[in-house]
Amino acid sequence: MKMHGQKLDREIAKDTGIALPQVRLAITKLQGTKAVFSCNVINFDNGVAIEGILCRFSGYFPPAAPGRKPATPAAVA
């Protein structure tokens, strides 16, 4: 999750080899401690709706992409 900043529950289950119900239970526990923020999402794969949970670390901001220009300073009036 740290590489991308967020992941779907089914991606976490696939990457770690843990069953999806166990991943969802762990996400619920982490939500209780406010270590993870999550929301319910619906993705469509060939017209089939797939429900899941999108997770993001609390207070984590992924690094800026390479080649990005620095922000311009605010204009002083």
Buried (B, 14 or more C-beta within 10 A) or exposed (E): BEEEEBBBBBBBBEEEEEEBEEBBEBBEEBBEEEEBBBEEEEEEEEEEEEEBBBBBBEEEEEEEEEEEEEEEEEEEE
